[in-house]
């Protein structure tokens, strides 16, 4: 057995590496809840999740006051049992951001233990389909950047061999968005994928209008055009445009994805391991998407998503937004436009605990 003998939760704040803005918010900081678990067979598992500026202390309170104490005495080998017993122990809050973010910190620690016990990498333990995944860049596409800066960022990504870039949309006038996208397309040519992200800022009518305006630019996907609760709106939009509709980063349970897939409201699944509640439900969503013949391109958290996307047959892209470089000894490896899945046992993240301790706020 591998009985959990101790578990702790704590919170750090990681400063953003660059200014990041979209149509509804700015990335203020990365509040990062951690969970460290030790077992009676001498292993230690480290897990984490995140917020982008608010709610971190609420997640920490959920962990400390309710969830982490329940781990003591549980067998960490029983991944599904641990997830279900901990998650459903607080039924009044079982579906929502705070509970899912808290569960993700626990579940990623449990998977860290699982992989270390097997002496295998996360990419292998979670499925082992490939060892690398194509990379697209978001860091050069923020909404506050000028058209010239967008073009320069896209050309720099192309020069590195990256096959795609994502640009934020949601300017007050549709023509502003179109002009920016046309300028980038003219510079990078037709072979580079251009994705756009509205960060849930449009109505159904406006999303349809923008999609129609975007059609000639040959976009690879239209991300989060509407609030995530509007499944029928996304379905209507998907039927009205040839641009694949991408959703997932603001969805907090596997069943939400089931509704999107069933109603043909999504063309690209962007499930986020932190927001959906951990690796355990992430894999359920990924395999569900595969059953519907839909590709998975997860949101953010590239350091862990590279392994998960490599693990599954329908993994398509990893998003490049570096944010952990200040608290890790090594960085995600990139070769010829591809992110390389780590081969070390565990999650594959080489934490710098001295740096982490220096950013600890609770």
VOZA-775183 format. One record per residue (C-alpha): chain; residue number from 0; x, y, z. Coordinates in nm, 2 decimals, always signed. Each point is the difference from the previous one (the first is absolute). Layout:
BEGIN
<atom chaine="A" num="NUM" x="X" y="Y" z="Z"/>
...
//
This chain:
BEGIN
<atom chaine="A" num="0" x="+0.00" y="+0.00" z="+0.00"/>
<atom chaine="A" num="1" x="+0.09" y="+0.37" z="-0.02"/>
<atom chaine="A" num="2" x="-0.18" y="+0.16" z="+0.29"/>
<atom chaine="A" num="3" x="-0.01" y="+0.37" z="+0.02"/>
<atom chaine="A" num="4" x="+0.17" y="+0.10" z="+0.33"/>
<atom chaine="A" num="5" x="+0.01" y="+0.38" z="-0.04"/>
<atom chaine="A" num="6" x="-0.14" y="+0.27" z="-0.23"/>
<atom chaine="A" num="7" x="+0.03" y="+0.37" z="+0.00"/>
<atom chaine="A" num="8" x="-0.14" y="+0.29" z="-0.21"/>
<atom chaine="A" num="9" x="+0.16" y="+0.34" z="-0.05"/>
<atom chaine="A" num="10" x="-0.03" y="+0.29" z="-0.24"/>
<atom chaine="A" num="11" x="+0.25" y="+0.21" z="-0.20"/>
<atom chaine="A" num="12" x="-0.03" y="+0.30" z="-0.23"/>
<atom chaine="A" num="13" x="+0.20" y="-0.01" z="-0.32"/>
<atom chaine="A" num="14" x="+0.05" y="+0.33" z="-0.18"/>
<atom chaine="A" num="15" x="-0.11" y="+0.00" z="-0.36"/>
<atom chaine="A" num="16" x="+0.29" y="-0.03" z="-0.25"/>
<atom chaine="A" num="17" x="-0.14" y="+0.26" z="-0.23"/>
<atom chaine="A" num="18" x="-0.30" y="+0.23" z="-0.04"/>
<atom chaine="A" num="19" x="-0.30" y="-0.21" z="-0.11"/>
<atom chaine="A" num="20" x="-0.34" y="+0.14" z="-0.09"/>
<atom chaine="A" num="21" x="-0.31" y="-0.12" z="-0.18"/>
<atom chaine="A" num="22" x="-0.35" y="+0.13" z="-0.06"/>
<atom chaine="A" num="23" x="-0.12" y="-0.04" z="+0.35"/>
<atom chaine="A" num="24" x="+0.29" y="+0.00" z="+0.24"/>
<atom chaine="A" num="25" x="+0.37" y="+0.03" z="+0.07"/>
<atom chaine="A" num="26" x="+0.22" y="-0.28" z="+0.14"/>
<atom chaine="A" num="27" x="+0.10" y="+0.16" z="+0.33"/>
<atom chaine="A" num="28" x="+0.20" y="-0.28" z="+0.16"/>
<atom chaine="A" num="29" x="-0.01" y="-0.38" z="+0.03"/>
<atom chaine="A" num="30" x="-0.14" y="-0.10" z="+0.34"/>
<atom chaine="A" num="31" x="+0.13" y="-0.36" z="+0.03"/>
<atom chaine="A" num="32" x="-0.14" y="-0.24" z="+0.26"/>
<atom chaine="A" num="33" x="+0.24" y="-0.30" z="+0.07"/>
<atom chaine="A" num="34" x="-0.07" y="-0.33" z="+0.16"/>
<atom chaine="A" num="35" x="+0.29" y="-0.22" z="+0.13"/>
<atom chaine="A" num="36" x="-0.08" y="-0.36" z="+0.10"/>
<atom chaine="A" num="37" x="+0.23" y="-0.26" z="+0.17"/>
<atom chaine="A" num="38" x="-0.07" y="-0.37" z="+0.02"/>
<atom chaine="A" num="39" x="+0.12" y="-0.28" z="+0.22"/>
<atom chaine="A" num="40" x="+0.21" y="-0.15" z="-0.28"/>
<atom chaine="A" num="41" x="+0.22" y="+0.31" z="-0.01"/>
<atom chaine="A" num="42" x="-0.14" y="+0.18" z="-0.30"/>
<atom chaine="A" num="43" x="-0.10" y="+0.37" z="-0.03"/>
<atom chaine="A" num="44" x="-0.25" y="+0.14" z="-0.25"/>
<atom chaine="A" num="45" x="-0.03" y="+0.36" z="-0.09"/>
<atom chaine="A" num="46" x="-0.30" y="+0.15" z="-0.17"/>
<atom chaine="A" num="47" x="-0.13" y="+0.34" z="-0.08"/>
<atom chaine="A" num="48" x="-0.27" y="+0.21" z="-0.17"/>
<atom chaine="A" num="49" x="-0.03" y="+0.38" z="-0.06"/>
<atom chaine="A" num="50" x="-0.22" y="+0.31" z="-0.03"/>
<atom chaine="A" num="51" x="+0.10" y="+0.31" z="-0.20"/>
<atom chaine="A" num="52" x="-0.04" y="+0.25" z="+0.28"/>
<atom chaine="A" num="53" x="-0.31" y="-0.07" z="+0.22"/>
<atom chaine="A" num="54" x="-0.13" y="-0.29" z="+0.21"/>
<atom chaine="A" num="55" x="+0.33" y="-0.16" z="+0.10"/>
<atom chaine="A" num="56" x="-0.07" y="+0.03" z="+0.37"/>
<atom chaine="A" num="57" x="-0.34" y="-0.14" z="-0.05"/>
<atom chaine="A" num="58" x="+0.15" y="-0.31" z="-0.17"/>
<atom chaine="A" num="59" x="+0.25" y="-0.03" z="+0.29"/>
<atom chaine="A" num="60" x="-0.27" y="+0.02" z="+0.26"/>
<atom chaine="A" num="61" x="-0.19" y="-0.28" z="-0.18"/>
<atom chaine="A" num="62" x="+0.31" y="-0.21" z="+0.00"/>
<atom chaine="A" num="63" x="+0.11" y="+0.06" z="+0.36"/>
<atom chaine="A" num="64" x="-0.34" y="+0.01" z="+0.17"/>
<atom chaine="A" num="65" x="-0.18" y="-0.28" z="-0.19"/>
<atom chaine="A" num="66" x="+0.19" y="-0.21" z="-0.25"/>
<atom chaine="A" num="67" x="+0.37" y="-0.06" z="+0.10"/>
<atom chaine="A" num="68" x="-0.08" y="-0.13" z="+0.35"/>
<atom chaine="A" num="69" x="-0.21" y="-0.28" z="-0.16"/>
<atom chaine="A" num="70" x="+0.31" y="-0.13" z="-0.19"/>
<atom chaine="A" num="71" x="+0.17" y="-0.14" z="+0.31"/>
<atom chaine="A" num="72" x="-0.02" y="-0.38" z="+0.01"/>
<atom chaine="A" num="73" x="-0.12" y="-0.03" z="-0.36"/>
<atom chaine="A" num="74" x="+0.19" y="-0.23" z="-0.24"/>
<atom chaine="A" num="75" x="+0.15" y="+0.22" z="-0.27"/>
<atom chaine="A" num="76" x="+0.00" y="-0.28" z="-0.25"/>
<atom chaine="A" num="77" x="-0.37" y="+0.02" z="-0.03"/>
<atom chaine="A" num="78" x="-0.02" y="+0.31" z="-0.22"/>
<atom chaine="A" num="79" x="-0.37" y="-0.02" z="-0.09"/>
<atom chaine="A" num="80" x="-0.10" y="-0.08" z="+0.35"/>
<atom chaine="A" num="81" x="+0.20" y="+0.29" z="+0.15"/>
<atom chaine="A" num="82" x="-0.14" y="+0.24" z="-0.26"/>
<atom chaine="A" num="83" x="-0.36" y="-0.10" z="+0.05"/>
<atom chaine="A" num="84" x="+0.00" y="-0.02" z="+0.38"/>
<atom chaine="A" num="85" x="+0.17" y="+0.34" z="+0.04"/>
<atom chaine="A" num="86" x="-0.20" y="+0.18" z="-0.27"/>
<atom chaine="A" num="87" x="-0.34" y="-0.13" z="+0.11"/>
<atom chaine="A" num="88" x="+0.07" y="+0.05" z="+0.37"/>
<atom chaine="A" num="89" x="-0.12" y="+0.36" z="-0.04"/>
<atom chaine="A" num="90" x="-0.31" y="-0.04" z="-0.22"/>
<atom chaine="A" num="91" x="-0.13" y="+0.35" z="+0.05"/>
<atom chaine="A" num="92" x="+0.30" y="+0.14" z="-0.19"/>
<atom chaine="A" num="93" x="+0.08" y="-0.30" z="-0.22"/>
<atom chaine="A" num="94" x="-0.03" y="+0.17" z="-0.34"/>
<atom chaine="A" num="95" x="+0.17" y="+0.33" z="-0.04"/>
<atom chaine="A" num="96" x="+0.33" y="+0.19" z="-0.03"/>
<atom chaine="A" num="97" x="+0.11" y="-0.01" z="+0.37"/>
<atom chaine="A" num="98" x="-0.06" y="-0.37" z="+0.05"/>
<atom chaine="A" num="99" x="+0.15" y="-0.10" z="-0.34"/>
<atom chaine="A" num="100" x="+0.31" y="+0.21" z="+0.05"/>
<atom chaine="A" num="101" x="+0.05" y="-0.15" z="+0.35"/>
<atom chaine="A" num="102" x="-0.05" y="-0.35" z="-0.13"/>
<atom chaine="A" num="103" x="+0.25" y="+0.06" z="-0.28"/>
<atom chaine="A" num="104" x="+0.28" y="+0.08" z="+0.25"/>
<atom chaine="A" num="105" x="-0.08" y="-0.33" z="+0.18"/>
<atom chaine="A" num="106" x="-0.04" y="-0.22" z="-0.31"/>
<atom chaine="A" num="107" x="+0.32" y="+0.12" z="-0.17"/>
<atom chaine="A" num="108" x="+0.18" y="-0.09" z="+0.32"/>
<atom chaine="A" num="109" x="-0.16" y="-0.34" z="+0.00"/>
<atom chaine="A" num="110" x="+0.11" y="-0.05" z="-0.37"/>
<atom chaine="A" num="111" x="+0.35" y="+0.12" z="+0.09"/>
<atom chaine="A" num="112" x="+0.01" y="-0.29" z="+0.25"/>
<atom chaine="A" num="113" x="-0.15" y="-0.24" z="-0.25"/>
<atom chaine="A" num="114" x="+0.26" y="+0.07" z="-0.26"/>
<atom chaine="A" num="115" x="+0.29" y="+0.00" z="+0.25"/>
<atom chaine="A" num="116" x="-0.12" y="-0.33" z="+0.13"/>
<atom chaine="A" num="117" x="+0.00" y="-0.14" z="-0.35"/>
<atom chaine="A" num="118" x="+0.34" y="+0.17" z="-0.07"/>
<atom chaine="A" num="119" x="-0.15" y="+0.14" z="-0.32"/>
<atom chaine="A" num="120" x="-0.09" y="+0.34" z="-0.15"/>
<atom chaine="A" num="121" x="-0.35" y="+0.14" z="+0.01"/>
<atom chaine="A" num="122" x="-0.01" y="-0.02" z="-0.38"/>
<atom chaine="A" num="123" x="+0.06" y="-0.37" z="+0.01"/>
<atom chaine="A" num="124" x="-0.23" y="-0.08" z="+0.30"/>
<atom chaine="A" num="125" x="-0.28" y="+0.21" z="-0.14"/>
<atom chaine="A" num="126" x="+0.00" y="-0.18" z="-0.34"/>
<atom chaine="A" num="127" x="+0.34" y="+0.04" z="-0.17"/>
<atom chaine="A" num="128" x="-0.13" y="+0.08" z="-0.36"/>
<atom chaine="A" num="129" x="+0.30" y="+0.22" z="-0.10"/>
<atom chaine="A" num="130" x="+0.30" y="+0.18" z="+0.15"/>
<atom chaine="A" num="131" x="-0.06" y="+0.35" z="-0.14"/>
<atom chaine="A" num="132" x="-0.28" y="+0.24" z="-0.10"/>
<atom chaine="A" num="133" x="-0.02" y="+0.30" z="-0.23"/>
<atom chaine="A" num="134" x="+0.02" y="+0.33" z="+0.17"/>
<atom chaine="A" num="135" x="-0.19" y="+0.33" z="-0.06"/>
<atom chaine="A" num="136" x="+0.09" y="+0.33" z="+0.15"/>
<atom chaine="A" num="137" x="-0.24" y="+0.23" z="+0.19"/>
<atom chaine="A" num="138" x="+0.26" y="+0.24" z="+0.15"/>
<atom chaine="A" num="139" x="+0.02" y="+0.22" z="-0.31"/>
<atom chaine="A" num="140" x="-0.37" y="+0.03" z="-0.05"/>
<atom chaine="A" num="141" x="-0.14" y="+0.20" z="+0.30"/>
<atom chaine="A" num="142" x="-0.27" y="+0.26" z="-0.07"/>
<atom chaine="A" num="143" x="+0.19" y="+0.31" z="+0.12"/>
<atom chaine="A" num="144" x="+0.27" y="-0.06" z="-0.26"/>
<atom chaine="A" num="145" x="+0.01" y="+0.21" z="-0.32"/>
<atom chaine="A" num="146" x="-0.04" y="-0.16" z="-0.34"/>
<atom chaine="A" num="147" x="+0.37" y="+0.05" z="-0.06"/>
<atom chaine="A" num="148" x="+0.08" y="-0.19" z="+0.32"/>
<atom chaine="A" num="149" x="-0.24" y="-0.28" z="-0.09"/>
<atom chaine="A" num="150" x="+0.17" y="-0.04" z="-0.33"/>
<atom chaine="A" num="151" x="+0.34" y="+0.00" z="+0.15"/>
<atom chaine="A" num="152" x="-0.10" y="-0.26" z="+0.26"/>
<atom chaine="A" num="153" x="-0.15" y="-0.23" z="-0.26"/>
<atom chaine="A" num="154" x="+0.31" y="+0.03" z="-0.23"/>
<atom chaine="A" num="155" x="+0.22" y="-0.08" z="+0.30"/>
<atom chaine="A" num="156" x="-0.20" y="-0.31" z="+0.08"/>
<atom chaine="A" num="157" x="+0.01" y="-0.11" z="-0.36"/>
<atom chaine="A" num="158" x="+0.38" y="+0.05" z="-0.01"/>
<atom chaine="A" num="159" x="+0.02" y="-0.24" z="+0.29"/>
<atom chaine="A" num="160" x="-0.19" y="-0.26" z="-0.19"/>
<atom chaine="A" num="161" x="-0.32" y="+0.02" z="+0.20"/>
<atom chaine="A" num="162" x="-0.30" y="-0.10" z="-0.22"/>
<atom chaine="A" num="163" x="-0.25" y="+0.23" z="+0.16"/>
<atom chaine="A" num="164" x="-0.07" y="+0.33" z="+0.18"/>
<atom chaine="A" num="165" x="-0.31" y="+0.11" z="+0.20"/>
<atom chaine="A" num="166" x="-0.12" y="+0.36" z="-0.01"/>
<atom chaine="A" num="167" x="-0.25" y="+0.16" z="+0.23"/>
<atom chaine="A" num="168" x="-0.31" y="+0.16" z="-0.15"/>
<atom chaine="A" num="169" x="-0.28" y="+0.22" z="+0.14"/>
<atom chaine="A" num="170" x="+0.09" y="+0.35" z="-0.11"/>
<atom chaine="A" num="171" x="-0.30" y="+0.23" z="+0.02"/>
<atom chaine="A" num="172" x="-0.04" y="+0.00" z="-0.38"/>
<atom chaine="A" num="173" x="+0.01" y="-0.32" z="-0.20"/>
<atom chaine="A" num="174" x="+0.21" y="+0.18" z="-0.27"/>
<atom chaine="A" num="175" x="+0.28" y="+0.05" z="+0.26"/>
<atom chaine="A" num="176" x="+0.02" y="-0.38" z="+0.06"/>
<atom chaine="A" num="177" x="-0.01" y="-0.07" z="-0.37"/>
<atom chaine="A" num="178" x="+0.27" y="+0.25" z="-0.09"/>
<atom chaine="A" num="179" x="+0.23" y="-0.15" z="+0.27"/>
<atom chaine="A" num="180" x="-0.06" y="-0.36" z="-0.12"/>
<atom chaine="A" num="181" x="+0.04" y="+0.09" z="-0.36"/>
<atom chaine="A" num="182" x="+0.33" y="+0.17" z="+0.07"/>
<atom chaine="A" num="183" x="+0.13" y="-0.31" z="+0.18"/>
<atom chaine="A" num="184" x="-0.12" y="-0.24" z="-0.27"/>
<atom chaine="A" num="185" x="+0.16" y="+0.21" z="-0.27"/>
<atom chaine="A" num="186" x="+0.34" y="-0.03" z="+0.17"/>
<atom chaine="A" num="187" x="+0.00" y="-0.37" z="+0.10"/>
<atom chaine="A" num="188" x="-0.17" y="-0.14" z="-0.31"/>
<atom chaine="A" num="189" x="-0.25" y="-0.28" z="-0.03"/>
<atom chaine="A" num="190" x="+0.19" y="-0.28" z="+0.16"/>
<atom chaine="A" num="191" x="+0.00" y="+0.13" z="+0.36"/>
<atom chaine="A" num="192" x="-0.30" y="-0.06" z="+0.21"/>
<atom chaine="A" num="193" x="-0.16" y="+0.31" z="+0.15"/>
<atom chaine="A" num="194" x="-0.24" y="-0.06" z="+0.30"/>
<atom chaine="A" num="195" x="-0.21" y="+0.28" z="+0.15"/>
<atom chaine="A" num="196" x="-0.14" y="+0.03" z="+0.36"/>
<atom chaine="A" num="197" x="-0.29" y="+0.22" z="+0.11"/>
<atom chaine="A" num="198" x="+0.01" y="-0.10" z="+0.37"/>
<atom chaine="A" num="199" x="-0.38" y="-0.04" z="+0.02"/>
<atom chaine="A" num="200" x="-0.06" y="+0.37" z="-0.09"/>
<atom chaine="A" num="201" x="-0.26" y="-0.03" z="-0.28"/>
<atom chaine="A" num="202" x="-0.38" y="-0.05" z="-0.03"/>
<atom chaine="A" num="203" x="-0.11" y="-0.27" z="-0.24"/>
<atom chaine="A" num="204" x="-0.10" y="+0.26" z="-0.26"/>
<atom chaine="A" num="205" x="+0.34" y="+0.18" z="+0.03"/>
<atom chaine="A" num="206" x="+0.19" y="-0.33" z="-0.01"/>
<atom chaine="A" num="207" x="-0.17" y="-0.10" z="-0.32"/>
<atom chaine="A" num="208" x="+0.07" y="+0.35" z="-0.15"/>
<atom chaine="A" num="209" x="+0.37" y="-0.02" z="+0.10"/>
<atom chaine="A" num="210" x="+0.03" y="-0.36" z="-0.13"/>
<atom chaine="A" num="211" x="-0.14" y="+0.10" z="-0.34"/>
<atom chaine="A" num="212" x="+0.25" y="+0.29" z="-0.01"/>
<atom chaine="A" num="213" x="+0.29" y="-0.24" z="+0.10"/>
<atom chaine="A" num="214" x="-0.09" y="-0.27" z="-0.26"/>
<atom chaine="A" num="215" x="+0.23" y="+0.13" z="-0.28"/>
<atom chaine="A" num="216" x="+0.30" y="+0.00" z="+0.23"/>
<atom chaine="A" num="217" x="+0.00" y="-0.38" z="+0.03"/>
<atom chaine="A" num="218" x="+0.01" y="-0.03" z="+0.38"/>
<atom chaine="A" num="219" x="+0.09" y="-0.33" z="+0.17"/>
<atom chaine="A" num="220" x="-0.26" y="+0.05" z="+0.28"/>
<atom chaine="A" num="221" x="-0.22" y="+0.27" z="+0.17"/>
<atom chaine="A" num="222" x="+0.05" y="-0.04" z="+0.37"/>
<atom chaine="A" num="223" x="-0.24" y="+0.08" z="+0.28"/>
<atom chaine="A" num="224" x="-0.23" y="+0.23" z="-0.21"/>
<atom chaine="A" num="225" x="-0.28" y="-0.03" z="+0.27"/>
<atom chaine="A" num="226" x="-0.04" y="-0.06" z="+0.37"/>
<atom chaine="A" num="227" x="+0.06" y="-0.37" z="+0.07"/>
<atom chaine="A" num="228" x="-0.35" y="-0.05" z="+0.14"/>
<atom chaine="A" num="229" x="-0.15" y="+0.07" z="-0.34"/>
<atom chaine="A" num="230" x="+0.01" y="-0.34" z="-0.16"/>
<atom chaine="A" num="231" x="-0.29" y="+0.07" z="-0.24"/>
<atom chaine="A" num="232" x="+0.16" y="+0.32" z="-0.11"/>
<atom chaine="A" num="233" x="+0.33" y="-0.17" z="-0.08"/>
<atom chaine="A" num="234" x="-0.19" y="-0.27" z="-0.19"/>
<atom chaine="A" num="235" x="-0.18" y="+0.27" z="-0.21"/>
<atom chaine="A" num="236" x="+0.33" y="+0.17" z="-0.07"/>
<atom chaine="A" num="237" x="+0.17" y="-0.32" z="-0.09"/>
<atom chaine="A" num="238" x="-0.27" y="-0.07" z="-0.26"/>
<atom chaine="A" num="239" x="+0.04" y="+0.35" z="-0.15"/>
<atom chaine="A" num="240" x="+0.38" y="+0.00" z="-0.07"/>
<atom chaine="A" num="241" x="+0.27" y="-0.22" z="-0.14"/>
<atom chaine="A" num="242" x="+0.24" y="+0.11" z="+0.27"/>
<atom chaine="A" num="243" x="+0.03" y="-0.26" z="+0.27"/>
<atom chaine="A" num="244" x="-0.14" y="+0.12" z="+0.33"/>
<atom chaine="A" num="245" x="+0.24" y="-0.06" z="+0.30"/>
<atom chaine="A" num="246" x="-0.11" y="-0.01" z="+0.36"/>
<atom chaine="A" num="247" x="+0.10" y="-0.14" z="+0.33"/>
<atom chaine="A" num="248" x="+0.21" y="+0.22" z="+0.22"/>
<atom chaine="A" num="249" x="-0.29" y="+0.13" z="+0.21"/>
<atom chaine="A" num="250" x="-0.17" y="-0.34" z="+0.04"/>
<atom chaine="A" num="251" x="+0.03" y="-0.17" z="+0.33"/>
<atom chaine="A" num="252" x="-0.14" y="-0.35" z="-0.04"/>
<atom chaine="A" num="253" x="+0.02" y="-0.29" z="-0.25"/>
<atom chaine="A" num="254" x="-0.38" y="+0.01" z="-0.04"/>
<atom chaine="A" num="255" x="+0.01" y="+0.35" z="-0.15"/>
<atom chaine="A" num="256" x="+0.22" y="-0.13" z="-0.28"/>
<atom chaine="A" num="257" x="-0.25" y="-0.28" z="-0.06"/>
<atom chaine="A" num="258" x="-0.27" y="+0.25" z="-0.07"/>
<atom chaine="A" num="259" x="+0.22" y="+0.19" z="-0.24"/>
<atom chaine="A" num="260" x="+0.10" y="-0.31" z="-0.19"/>
<atom chaine="A" num="261" x="-0.35" y="-0.14" z="-0.01"/>
<atom chaine="A" num="262" x="-0.14" y="+0.32" z="-0.14"/>
<atom chaine="A" num="263" x="+0.28" y="+0.05" z="-0.26"/>
<atom chaine="A" num="264" x="+0.08" y="+0.33" z="+0.17"/>
<atom chaine="A" num="265" x="+0.38" y="-0.05" z="+0.00"/>
<atom chaine="A" num="266" x="+0.26" y="-0.08" z="-0.26"/>
<atom chaine="A" num="267" x="+0.31" y="+0.03" z="+0.22"/>
<atom chaine="A" num="268" x="+0.00" y="-0.11" z="+0.37"/>
<atom chaine="A" num="269" x="+0.22" y="+0.22" z="+0.22"/>
<atom chaine="A" num="270" x="-0.03" y="-0.19" z="+0.33"/>
<atom chaine="A" num="271" x="+0.22" y="+0.15" z="+0.27"/>
<atom chaine="A" num="272" x="+0.14" y="-0.24" z="+0.26"/>
<atom chaine="A" num="273" x="-0.03" y="+0.25" z="+0.29"/>
<atom chaine="A" num="274" x="-0.35" y="+0.12" z="-0.08"/>
<atom chaine="A" num="275" x="-0.16" y="-0.34" z="-0.07"/>
<atom chaine="A" num="276" x="+0.12" y="-0.14" z="+0.33"/>
<atom chaine="A" num="277" x="+0.33" y="-0.18" z="-0.09"/>
<atom chaine="A" num="278" x="+0.15" y="-0.26" z="-0.22"/>
<atom chaine="A" num="279" x="-0.26" y="-0.26" z="+0.08"/>
<atom chaine="A" num="280" x="-0.30" y="+0.19" z="-0.15"/>
<atom chaine="A" num="281" x="+0.23" y="+0.16" z="-0.27"/>
<atom chaine="A" num="282" x="+0.06" y="-0.35" z="-0.15"/>
<atom chaine="A" num="283" x="-0.37" y="-0.08" z="+0.01"/>
<atom chaine="A" num="284" x="-0.07" y="+0.32" z="-0.20"/>
<atom chaine="A" num="285" x="+0.28" y="-0.08" z="-0.25"/>
<atom chaine="A" num="286" x="-0.12" y="-0.35" z="-0.06"/>
<atom chaine="A" num="287" x="-0.36" y="+0.12" z="-0.03"/>
<atom chaine="A" num="288" x="+0.11" y="+0.25" z="-0.26"/>
<atom chaine="A" num="289" x="+0.18" y="-0.28" z="-0.19"/>
<atom chaine="A" num="290" x="-0.33" y="-0.20" z="+0.00"/>
<atom chaine="A" num="291" x="-0.16" y="+0.30" z="-0.18"/>
<atom chaine="A" num="292" x="+0.30" y="+0.04" z="-0.24"/>
<atom chaine="A" num="293" x="+0.10" y="+0.34" z="+0.15"/>
<atom chaine="A" num="294" x="+0.36" y="+0.12" z="+0.06"/>
<atom chaine="A" num="295" x="+0.13" y="+0.12" z="+0.34"/>
<atom chaine="A" num="296" x="+0.21" y="+0.31" z="+0.04"/>
<atom chaine="A" num="297" x="+0.02" y="+0.08" z="+0.37"/>
<atom chaine="A" num="298" x="+0.00" y="+0.35" z="+0.15"/>
<atom chaine="A" num="299" x="+0.31" y="+0.14" z="+0.17"/>
<atom chaine="A" num="300" x="+0.21" y="-0.21" z="+0.24"/>
<atom chaine="A" num="301" x="+0.24" y="-0.11" z="-0.27"/>
<atom chaine="A" num="302" x="+0.24" y="-0.16" z="+0.25"/>
<atom chaine="A" num="303" x="-0.26" y="-0.27" z="+0.08"/>
<atom chaine="A" num="304" x="-0.21" y="+0.00" z="-0.31"/>
<atom chaine="A" num="305" x="+0.29" y="-0.09" z="-0.22"/>
<atom chaine="A" num="306" x="+0.01" y="-0.34" z="+0.16"/>
<atom chaine="A" num="307" x="-0.38" y="-0.05" z="+0.00"/>
<atom chaine="A" num="308" x="-0.04" y="+0.11" z="-0.36"/>
<atom chaine="A" num="309" x="+0.28" y="-0.23" z="-0.10"/>
<atom chaine="A" num="310" x="-0.17" y="-0.29" z="+0.18"/>
<atom chaine="A" num="311" x="-0.32" y="+0.00" z="-0.21"/>
<atom chaine="A" num="312" x="-0.07" y="-0.08" z="-0.37"/>
<atom chaine="A" num="313" x="-0.21" y="+0.32" z="-0.05"/>
<atom chaine="A" num="314" x="+0.24" y="+0.25" z="+0.15"/>
<atom chaine="A" num="315" x="+0.06" y="+0.27" z="-0.26"/>
<atom chaine="A" num="316" x="+0.19" y="+0.30" z="+0.15"/>
<atom chaine="A" num="317" x="+0.16" y="+0.14" z="+0.32"/>
<atom chaine="A" num="318" x="-0.04" y="+0.37" z="+0.08"/>
<atom chaine="A" num="319" x="+0.32" y="+0.19" z="+0.07"/>
<atom chaine="A" num="320" x="-0.04" y="+0.23" z="+0.30"/>
<atom chaine="A" num="321" x="+0.30" y="-0.03" z="+0.22"/>
<atom chaine="A" num="322" x="-0.08" y="+0.08" z="+0.36"/>
<atom chaine="A" num="323" x="+0.19" y="-0.25" z="+0.23"/>
<atom chaine="A" num="324" x="+0.36" y="+0.09" z="-0.10"/>
<atom chaine="A" num="325" x="+0.05" y="+0.19" z="+0.32"/>
<atom chaine="A" num="326" x="-0.07" y="-0.30" z="+0.22"/>
<atom chaine="A" num="327" x="+0.15" y="-0.29" z="-0.20"/>
<atom chaine="A" num="328" x="+0.36" y="-0.10" z="-0.07"/>
<atom chaine="A" num="329" x="-0.07" y="-0.10" z="-0.36"/>
<atom chaine="A" num="330" x="-0.24" y="+0.11" z="-0.27"/>
<atom chaine="A" num="331" x="-0.21" y="-0.19" z="-0.25"/>
<atom chaine="A" num="332" x="+0.21" y="-0.12" z="-0.29"/>
<atom chaine="A" num="333" x="-0.09" y="+0.12" z="-0.35"/>
<atom chaine="A" num="334" x="+0.14" y="-0.15" z="-0.32"/>
<atom chaine="A" num="335" x="-0.11" y="+0.09" z="-0.36"/>
<atom chaine="A" num="336" x="-0.33" y="+0.15" z="+0.10"/>
<atom chaine="A" num="337" x="-0.09" y="-0.28" z="+0.24"/>
<atom chaine="A" num="338" x="-0.02" y="-0.02" z="+0.38"/>
<atom chaine="A" num="339" x="+0.18" y="-0.31" z="+0.13"/>
<atom chaine="A" num="340" x="-0.16" y="-0.20" z="+0.27"/>
<atom chaine="A" num="341" x="+0.22" y="-0.04" z="+0.31"/>
<atom chaine="A" num="342" x="+0.13" y="-0.36" z="+0.06"/>
<atom chaine="A" num="343" x="+0.07" y="+0.03" z="+0.37"/>
<atom chaine="A" num="344" x="-0.22" y="-0.19" z="+0.24"/>
<atom chaine="A" num="345" x="-0.29" y="+0.20" z="+0.14"/>
<atom chaine="A" num="346" x="-0.16" y="+0.31" z="-0.15"/>
<atom chaine="A" num="347" x="+0.33" y="+0.10" z="-0.16"/>
<atom chaine="A" num="348" x="+0.02" y="+0.34" z="+0.16"/>
<atom chaine="A" num="349" x="+0.33" y="+0.08" z="+0.17"/>
<atom chaine="A" num="350" x="-0.12" y="+0.22" z="+0.28"/>
<atom chaine="A" num="351" x="+0.24" y="+0.25" z="+0.17"/>
<atom chaine="A" num="352" x="-0.13" y="-0.02" z="+0.35"/>
<atom chaine="A" num="353" x="+0.23" y="+0.27" z="+0.13"/>
<atom chaine="A" num="354" x="-0.15" y="+0.24" z="-0.26"/>
<atom chaine="A" num="355" x="-0.35" y="-0.13" z="+0.09"/>
<atom chaine="A" num="356" x="+0.06" y="+0.06" z="+0.37"/>
<atom chaine="A" num="357" x="+0.10" y="+0.36" z="-0.08"/>
<atom chaine="A" num="358" x="-0.34" y="+0.07" z="-0.17"/>
<atom chaine="A" num="359" x="-0.21" y="-0.17" z="+0.27"/>
<atom chaine="A" num="360" x="-0.28" y="+0.22" z="+0.14"/>
<atom chaine="A" num="361" x="-0.18" y="-0.26" z="+0.21"/>
//
